[in-house]
Amino acid sequence: MLGLMQDQPLLISSVLEHALQAHPQSQIASRTGEESTHHCSYADIGRRAKQLANALTTLGVQPGDRIATLAWNGYRHMEMYFGVSGMGAVLHTINPRLFPEQIEFIANHAEDQYLFFDLSFATLVEQLAPRMKSVKAFIALTDRSRMPVIGVPNLLCYEELIQEQSEQFIWPILDERVASSLCYTSGTTGNPKGVLYSHRSSILHSLALCTQDGFGLSSADSALLVVPMFHVNAWGMPYAAAMCGAKLVLPGAQLDGQSLYQLMDDEGVTLALGVPTVWMALQQFVEAHALNPAMDLQLNRVVIGGAAAPRTVVETFERRFDARVLHAWGMTEMSPLGTVCHLLPKHRDATLEERLDLQASQGRSLFGVSMKIIDTTGAELPRDGKASGHLLVKGPWIASQYYRAEGGPILDDAGWFDTGDIASIDPDNYLHITDRAKDVIKSGGEWISSIDLENAAMGHAAVAEAAVIGIPHPKWQERPLLVVVLKPGKIASKEELLSFLEARVAKWWLPDNVVFVEALPHTATGKLQKIKLREQFQDYYTALSGSPKKHIQS
């Protein structure tokens, strides 16, 4: 017997229509590079998204066509989130931080029909345009007075494109399973792979963000999206914010500590979302200028994702900003949210130190994400917080395959996706990721967590950023090497750092040496590129003497 409920498809256009009826005056504040800060409302976004849909229709865009963007977080980009997907086309947000060759590959692999770009990427577009085989025209996200002078065929102006179009558009009733957006992985190994999201998966994922066990997003929030709109749909926040009427604050290309702090103050930001490296820079700015964010800002919670949150970053937000950190974990293949670290009622009386210990975990899975850990034979391991193994997930917003089936099947026979992480799960369903499977250090038959070592090193007052990699060793198979970036004006020696770590980790975990560098390599999404570090230092322990190479500063 079937239920007698209305069968209404879950569509991104319905989210926008809800915002227009329930939250038309909720604000979007964005820095565009054209003026200090641009303010508009959901009513404005809705009106212009419909003009964009009419313009794309005039250009001959068909359902399923891929429409690409090379753009920062801004109101025009948000208009595309709703206008492109709402009309039945597929929004393809390209990460401009990738190598030009990767961007070329991605645009051609997706067979993008049109490319919209911010002015800061004009030179890049001029370089790549001749090699983007399927793109019919390039649209600069600006008005006529600021149009770039570049040698690009079929160059159009966004504001001119939409200004003559009707503000009325009847959104098509689509199958909720059709594609809405396309994002590519950062391609740390091999070519990037496409993850194709549906309207249904995006709506369900966004609903989860609005729950209290998600981000607790509501109309009372002013949410700063430091996470880029070209990175997994800004973690679903543009859709979730429209659902609940939250104010969105979009920083454009200005992601330095000073700019973010000023924007938080100006726009009354209560919730901020970004990767650890951005928050480290913000905290260093606050420290260098002796600011008092707990008094200056309205910030009450910070979502940290994309990489493990160092304990020192979490503690600084708690103590100096009076803001609670929500440590989140996920992947491009997961839309991306999988877990969020909230405290349970049993933790209400926990001390700050106990809470910080708990917040080091990746948190608990949301409804919609099932997870388990298995050993090398495929047997499921207990959720006792001790056993660790390969982390597998499944759910309605998790990829079933890559775009164009690149890489072949990605699910096992029971429909589980292997995340590539090594993790444990405790009896309260808290996930603790030990390492990426490719990064875990195998020494003398035991595993050493590079993430735990990095977090411990980050606790030293002189350390700005740390990476730990496993280096081949003639006796122990692998041994950890600590690579450190010091804070400006700070000094620390190898002996000092190892002594600091000795009180915080098992003795046999201690790195055999310390390298001091000016900067660490990161992927286009802000994650440490350990593969580059391993290539650089792969022969470091090949000699039994372990004599330091000339690039080592001990």
C-alpha positions in Angstrom: 0.0 0.0 0.0 1.4 3.4 -1.0 1.0 6.5 1.2 -1.4 9.2 0.1 1.0 12.1 0.1 1.7 14.6 -2.7 4.6 13.7 -4.9 6.5 17.0 -5.3 10.0 16.7 -6.8 12.9 18.1 -4.7 14.2 20.9 -6.9 16.7 23.7 -6.4 14.2 26.1 -8.0 11.8 25.3 -5.2 14.3 26.5 -2.7 14.6 29.8 -4.4 10.9 30.2 -4.7 10.6 29.5 -0.9 13.2 32.2 -0.2 11.3 34.7 -2.3 8.1 34.0 -0.4 9.4 33.5 3.2 12.7 35.5 3.3 12.7 38.0 0.4 14.5 40.8 2.3 17.2 38.6 3.9 20.6 39.9 2.8 23.6 38.8 0.7 26.7 40.9 1.3 29.5 40.4 -1.1 32.9 41.9 -2.0 33.3 42.0 -5.8 36.5 44.0 -6.3 34.3 46.6 -8.1 33.3 48.4 -4.9 33.7 48.0 -1.1 30.8 45.7 -0.4 27.7 45.0 -2.5 24.4 44.4 -0.7 21.3 42.8 -2.2 18.4 40.6 -1.1 17.0 37.2 -1.9 14.4 39.0 -3.9 17.1 40.6 -6.0 18.9 37.2 -6.4 15.6 35.6 -7.5 14.8 38.3 -10.0 18.2 38.2 -11.6 18.4 34.4 -11.6 15.3 34.4 -13.7 16.8 37.0 -16.1 19.8 34.7 -16.3 17.6 31.7 -17.1 15.9 33.6 -19.9 19.3 34.7 -21.2 20.6 31.2 -21.3 17.5 30.0 -23.0 18.1 32.7 -25.7 21.6 31.4 -26.1 20.3 28.0 -26.9 21.2 26.3 -23.6 19.5 22.9 -23.3 18.6 20.8 -20.2 21.8 19.0 -19.1 24.2 21.4 -20.8 27.2 22.2 -18.6 27.7 25.9 -17.8 31.0 26.6 -16.2 32.2 29.3 -13.8 35.7 30.6 -12.8 34.5 32.8 -10.0 35.0 33.8 -6.4 32.2 34.0 -3.8 29.9 36.8 -4.9 26.3 37.7 -5.6 26.5 37.1 -9.4 28.0 33.6 -8.7 25.0 32.9 -6.4 22.6 34.0 -9.2 24.1 31.3 -11.3 23.7 28.7 -8.6 19.9 29.1 -8.9 19.5 30.3 -12.5 21.5 27.6 -14.2 20.4 24.6 -12.2 16.8 25.9 -12.0 16.4 25.9 -15.7 17.6 22.4 -16.0 21.2 23.0 -17.0 24.2 21.8 -14.9 26.3 24.4 -13.0 30.0 23.4 -13.3 32.1 25.4 -10.8 35.8 25.1 -11.8 38.5 25.6 -9.2 40.7 28.4 -10.5 43.5 27.4 -8.2 44.2 24.3 -10.2 47.0 24.2 -12.8 45.9 25.6 -16.2 46.4 22.2 -17.7 43.9 20.7 -15.2 41.4 23.5 -15.9 41.7 22.8 -19.6 41.2 19.1 -19.0 38.2 19.6 -16.8 36.4 22.0 -19.2 36.9 19.7 -22.1 36.0 16.6 -20.2 32.8 18.2 -19.0 32.1 19.6 -22.5 31.2 23.0 -21.1 29.0 25.1 -23.4 29.6 28.5 -21.8 32.1 29.9 -19.3 31.4 32.7 -16.9 34.4 34.3 -15.2 35.4 37.0 -12.7 37.7 39.8 -13.8 40.6 38.5 -11.8 40.7 35.4 -14.1 40.6 37.3 -17.4 44.2 36.6 -18.2 43.7 32.9 -17.4 40.7 32.7 -19.6 42.6 34.5 -22.4 45.3 31.8 -22.1 42.9 28.9 -22.0 40.1 30.0 -24.4 41.7 28.5 -27.6 42.1 25.1 -25.9 38.5 24.9 -24.5 37.0 23.0 -27.4 33.3 23.1 -26.6 32.9 26.6 -25.1 30.7 28.7 -27.4 31.2 32.0 -25.6 32.9 33.5 -22.5 30.9 35.8 -20.2 32.7 38.3 -17.9 30.8 38.7 -14.6 30.8 42.5 -14.7 29.2 45.5 -16.4 30.2 47.2 -19.6 32.4 49.8 -18.0 34.7 47.2 -16.5 34.9 44.8 -19.4 38.4 43.4 -19.8 40.4 44.0 -23.0 41.5 40.5 -23.9 41.9 38.4 -27.0 39.0 36.0 -26.4 36.4 35.1 -29.1 32.8 35.6 -28.4 33.4 37.7 -25.2 30.1 38.8 -23.6 29.2 41.1 -20.7 27.1 39.5 -17.9 25.1 42.6 -17.0 24.3 43.3 -20.7 23.4 39.7 -21.2 20.7 39.7 -18.5 19.5 43.4 -18.4 17.1 43.1 -21.3 15.7 39.8 -20.2 12.3 39.4 -18.5 12.2 39.0 -14.8 9.5 36.3 -15.2 10.5 32.7 -15.8 8.5 29.5 -15.2 10.9 27.0 -13.7 10.5 23.6 -15.4 9.2 20.7 -13.4 12.3 18.4 -13.5 12.9 14.9 -12.4 14.5 15.4 -9.0 17.2 12.9 -9.9 18.5 14.9 -12.9 22.0 16.6 -12.5 22.1 20.0 -10.9 25.8 20.7 -10.5 29.2 19.3 -11.3 32.4 19.5 -9.3 35.8 17.9 -9.9 38.1 16.5 -7.3 41.4 18.3 -6.9 43.3 15.7 -8.8 46.2 15.0 -6.4 46.7 11.7 -8.2 46.0 11.5 -11.9 43.4 13.7 -13.6 40.6 15.3 -11.6 37.4 13.3 -11.6 33.9 14.7 -11.8 31.2 14.3 -9.2 27.7 15.0 -10.5 25.2 16.1 -8.0 21.4 15.8 -8.4 18.6 18.2 -7.3 17.5 15.5 -4.9 20.9 15.0 -3.3 21.6 18.7 -3.0 18.2 19.4 -1.3 18.6 16.5 1.2 22.2 17.6 2.0 21.1 21.2 2.5 18.3 20.1 4.8 20.9 18.3 6.9 22.9 21.6 7.2 19.9 23.3 8.7 19.4 20.8 11.5 20.8 21.3 15.0 23.1 18.4 14.6 24.3 19.9 11.3 25.3 23.6 11.3 22.2 24.7 13.1 21.6 27.3 10.4 18.7 29.7 10.7 17.4 33.1 9.8 19.1 34.5 12.9 22.5 33.8 11.3 24.9 35.9 9.3 27.1 33.3 7.6 30.5 34.1 6.2 31.4 31.7 3.4 35.2 31.6 3.3 34.9 28.1 1.8 34.9 28.9 -2.0 31.7 28.5 -4.1 33.9 26.5 -6.5 34.6 23.9 -3.8 31.8 21.4 -3.4 29.1 24.0 -3.8 30.5 26.0 -0.9 29.6 22.9 1.3 25.9 23.4 0.2 25.5 26.7 2.1 24.0 28.8 -0.7 21.1 26.3 -0.9 20.8 25.9 2.9 20.9 29.6 3.5 18.0 30.2 1.0 16.0 27.5 2.8 16.1 29.2 6.1 16.7 32.8 5.2 20.2 33.2 6.7 22.2 36.2 5.7 25.2 35.3 3.5 28.5 37.1 3.6 30.6 36.5 0.5 34.3 37.7 0.7 35.3 37.5 -2.9 39.0 37.1 -3.4 40.0 38.9 -0.1 40.8 36.0 2.3 43.6 37.5 4.3 43.2 37.8 8.1 42.6 41.6 8.1 40.0 41.5 5.4 38.0 38.7 7.0 38.2 40.3 10.4 36.8 43.6 9.1 34.1 41.8 7.1 33.0 39.8 10.2 32.8 43.0 12.2 31.0 45.0 9.4 28.4 42.3 8.6 27.7 41.0 12.1 28.9 37.5 11.2 27.7 34.8 13.6 28.8 31.7 11.7 31.9 31.3 9.6 33.0 28.4 7.5 36.4 27.6 6.0 39.5 25.4 6.0 42.2 25.4 8.8 44.8 27.4 6.8 42.4 30.4 6.5 41.6 30.3 10.3 45.3 30.1 11.1 45.9 33.3 9.2 43.0 35.0 10.9 44.2 34.0 14.3 47.8 35.2 13.5 46.4 38.6 12.5 44.4 38.8 15.8 47.5 37.9 17.8 49.8 40.3 15.9 47.5 43.2 16.5 46.4 42.3 20.0 42.7 42.4 19.0 39.8 41.3 21.2 37.5 39.4 18.9 35.3 38.2 21.8 34.3 41.9 22.3 34.5 43.1 18.7 32.7 40.3 16.9 29.3 38.6 17.1 30.9 35.3 16.0 29.5 32.3 18.0 30.5 29.3 15.9 33.1 28.3 13.3 32.9 25.3 11.0 36.3 23.9 10.2 36.5 21.3 7.4 38.6 20.3 4.4 41.4 19.1 6.7 41.8 18.1 10.4 41.4 21.0 12.8 44.5 21.5 14.9 43.7 21.6 18.6 45.5 24.9 19.0 43.1 26.5 16.4 40.1 25.1 18.2 41.3 26.3 21.5 42.1 29.8 20.3 38.5 30.2 18.9 37.1 29.0 22.2 39.3 31.1 24.5 40.0 34.3 22.5 37.0 34.5 20.2 34.4 32.9 22.5 33.2 30.9 19.5 32.4 27.2 19.4 34.2 25.2 16.8 32.2 22.6 14.8 34.7 20.2 13.4 33.2 18.8 10.2 34.4 16.0 7.8 33.4 15.0 4.3 34.5 14.8 0.7 33.7 16.1 -2.7 32.1 12.6 -3.3 29.9 13.2 -0.3 28.4 16.6 -1.3 30.5 17.0 1.1 29.1 16.7 4.6 29.5 13.4 6.5 30.0 14.3 10.2 29.8 17.3 12.5 31.3 17.3 16.0 28.6 18.4 18.5 28.6 17.6 22.2 26.1 15.2 23.7 24.0 15.9 26.8 26.4 13.7 28.7 29.2 16.2 28.0 27.5 19.3 29.5 29.6 19.3 32.6 32.9 18.5 30.7 35.9 20.8 31.3 37.3 22.8 28.5 40.2 20.4 28.2 37.8 17.4 27.9 35.7 19.3 25.3 38.8 20.1 23.3 39.8 16.4 23.4 36.4 15.5 22.0 36.5 18.2 19.4 39.6 16.7 18.0 37.4 14.0 16.5 35.5 14.5 13.3 32.2 14.2 15.1 29.1 12.1 14.5 27.4 11.1 11.3 24.2 12.9 10.3 21.1 11.1 9.2 21.7 10.4 5.6 25.2 9.1 6.1 25.9 5.6 7.1 29.5 4.7 8.0 31.6 1.7 9.0 35.2 0.6 9.3 36.6 -2.6 7.9 39.9 -4.5 8.0 42.0 -5.6 5.0 39.8 -8.7 4.6 36.6 -6.7 4.4 35.4 -7.7 7.9 33.6 -4.9 9.8 35.4 -3.7 12.9 33.8 -2.9 16.3 32.8 0.6 17.2 34.9 0.7 20.4 37.1 3.7 19.7 40.1 1.4 19.6 39.9 -0.6 16.4 40.9 1.3 13.3 40.4 0.4 9.7 39.3 1.6 6.3 36.3 4.0 6.5 33.4 3.3 4.2 30.2 5.4 3.7 26.9 5.2 1.9 23.8 7.5 1.6 21.6 9.6 -0.7 24.1 12.4 -1.2 27.1 10.2 -1.8 28.4 9.5 -5.3 27.6 6.2 -7.0 30.2 6.7 -9.7 32.4 9.4 -11.2 31.3 11.5 -14.2 31.6 9.5 -17.5 32.4 6.5 -15.3 36.1 7.6 -15.0 38.1 5.2 -12.8 35.5 2.4 -13.1 33.2 1.2 -10.3 33.7 3.0 -7.0 31.2 1.1 -4.8 31.6 -2.4 -3.4 28.9 -5.1 -4.0 26.9 -3.7 -1.0 27.0 -0.1 -2.3 29.6 1.2 0.1 32.1 3.9 -0.9 35.7 3.6 0.3 36.7 7.1 1.5 40.5 6.3 1.5 40.6 7.3 5.2 41.8 5.2 8.2 39.6 5.8 11.2 38.0 4.5 14.4 34.4 4.9 15.6 33.6 5.0 19.3 30.4 3.7 21.0 28.9 7.2 20.8 29.3 7.2 17.0 32.1 9.8 17.1 34.5 9.4 14.2 38.2 9.8 14.6 40.2 9.8 11.4 43.7 8.6 12.0 45.0 9.4 8.5 44.5 9.0 4.9 45.3 5.4 3.9 48.1 6.7 1.7 49.5 8.9 4.5 49.5 6.6 7.5 53.0 5.8 8.7 53.9 2.2 9.1 56.8 1.8 11.5 58.1 -1.5 12.9 54.7 -3.2 12.2 52.7 -0.4 14.0 50.7 2.6 12.7 51.6 6.2 13.5 49.0 8.9 12.9 50.5 11.8 11.0 47.4 13.9 11.9 47.8 13.4 15.6 51.5 14.2 15.4 50.7 17.4 13.4 48.1 18.5 15.9 50.5 18.0 18.7 53.3 20.0 16.9 50.8 22.8 16.2 50.4 23.2 20.0 53.9 24.8 20.2 53.7 28.6 20.4 56.2 29.1 17.6 54.6 26.7 15.0 52.4 28.2 12.4 51.9 25.0 10.4 53.2 21.4 10.5 53.2 18.4 8.3 54.3 14.9 9.2 55.3 12.4 6.5 56.5 8.8 6.5 59.9 8.3 5.0 61.3 4.9 3.9 63.7 3.6 6.6 66.1 0.6 6.2 65.2 -0.8 9.6 61.7 0.3 10.6 60.1 0.4 7.1 59.0 4.0 7.7 59.8 6.7 10.2 58.1 10.1 10.7 59.7 13.3 9.6 58.3 16.6 10.9 58.2 19.6 8.5 57.5 22.9 10.2 56.7 26.5 9.2 57.4 28.9 12.1 55.3 31.9 12.9 56.8 35.3 11.8 59.4 36.4 14.3 59.4 33.1 16.2 62.3 30.8 16.8 62.4 27.1 17.7 65.0 24.4 17.4 64.7 20.7 16.5 65.5 19.8 20.1 62.9 22.1 21.5 60.2 20.8 19.3 61.0 17.1 19.9 61.1 17.8 23.7 57.7 19.4 23.4 56.3 16.4 21.5 57.9 13.9 23.9 55.4 14.9 26.6 52.4 14.6 24.3 52.9 11.4 22.1 54.2 7.9 22.5 58.0 7.9 22.5 58.3 5.6 19.5 56.1 8.1 17.6 58.6 10.9 17.9 59.9 12.1 14.5 63.6 11.3 13.8 64.2 14.8 12.6 62.7 18.2 12.0 62.8 20.3 8.8 62.1 24.0 8.9 60.7 25.4 5.6 59.2 28.8 4.5 55.9 27.3 3.3 54.2 24.0 2.9 52.6 22.8 -0.4 48.8 22.8 -0.5 46.3 21.4 -2.9 43.9 23.8 -4.7 41.4 23.1 -1.9 43.8 23.9 1.0 44.9 20.4 1.9 48.5 19.6 2.6 50.2 18.0 -0.5 52.1 15.3 1.3 52.9 13.6 -1.9 55.1 16.5 -2.8 56.8 16.4 0.6 57.4 12.7 0.3 58.9 13.1 -3.2 61.2 15.9 -1.8 62.4 13.9 1.2 62.0 10.3 0.0 65.7 9.4 0.4 66.1 11.1 3.8 66.5 7.9 5.9 68.0 5.6 3.2 71.4 5.9 4.9 71.5 4.2 8.3 73.5 7.1 9.7 70.5 9.4 9.0 73.0 12.2 8.3 71.0 15.4 7.4 71.0 16.6 3.9 72.0 20.2 3.0 68.3 21.4 2.9 67.7 20.3 6.5 67.9 22.9 9.2 68.2 21.0 12.5 
